[in-house]
């Protein structure tokens, strides 16, 4: 099943590793992870900078999403696996 992250971006639910609040990025280790991922081109901004509320780590990329992590979790939980 798919998870809508905002804008025109959807990812396979099984590819999602973590959905984190953007404030979690304030920890030193997370800042380093995000900086390294950005330097290597793995970060995709879905909307304009400074509108991010969460970041979604997948096995391919990291998406900066304007949708809160609680809303993304609800969307993920509402998807029924067949």
C-alpha positions in Angstrom: 0.0 0.0 0.0 1.0 3.6 -0.4 1.5 6.5 2.0 0.8 10.1 0.9 3.5 12.4 2.2 2.1 15.7 0.8 2.1 17.4 -2.6 2.3 14.7 -5.3 4.6 12.4 -3.3 3.6 8.9 -2.3 5.8 6.1 -1.1 5.3 2.4 -0.5 4.4 1.9 3.1 6.8 -1.1 3.4 9.7 1.3 2.4 9.1 3.6 5.4 11.7 3.2 8.1 10.8 6.1 10.3 8.5 9.1 10.5 10.0 11.8 12.8 9.0 15.2 14.0 11.2 17.9 12.5 12.1 19.0 16.1 13.9 15.6 16.5 16.4 17.0 14.1 17.7 19.3 16.8 19.6 16.5 18.4 23.3 16.5 17.5 23.4 13.0 16.0 20.2 13.6 14.0 21.6 16.9 12.7 24.7 15.1 11.5 22.6 12.4 9.9 20.5 15.0 8.0 23.5 17.0 7.0 25.3 13.9 5.6 22.1 12.8 3.8 21.7 16.3 2.3 25.3 16.4 1.2 24.9 13.1 -0.5 21.6 14.1 -2.2 19.2 11.9 -0.4 16.9 14.6 0.9 13.8 15.6 -1.1 11.8 18.6 0.0 8.2 18.3 -0.8 7.3 21.9 -0.1 9.1 25.2 0.4 11.9 25.3 3.1 10.8 26.2 6.6 7.4 24.6 6.1 8.5 21.1 7.1 6.8 19.5 10.0 8.3 16.0 9.7 10.8 14.0 7.9 10.2 10.5 6.6 13.1 8.1 6.2 12.7 5.5 3.6 15.1 2.9 2.3 15.9 5.1 -0.7 15.5 8.8 0.4 14.5 11.2 3.1 11.5 13.3 2.5 10.9 16.6 4.3 7.1 16.8 4.6 4.7 19.6 5.5 2.4 17.1 7.2 2.8 16.4 10.9 4.2 13.1 12.0 1.0 12.3 13.9 -1.1 12.8 10.8 1.3 10.6 8.7 1.0 7.9 11.4 -2.8 8.0 11.2 -2.6 7.7 7.5 -0.3 4.8 7.7 -2.5 3.1 10.3 -5.6 3.7 8.2 -4.2 1.7 5.3 -5.4 -1.8 5.5 -3.0 -4.5 4.3 -4.7 -7.0 1.9 
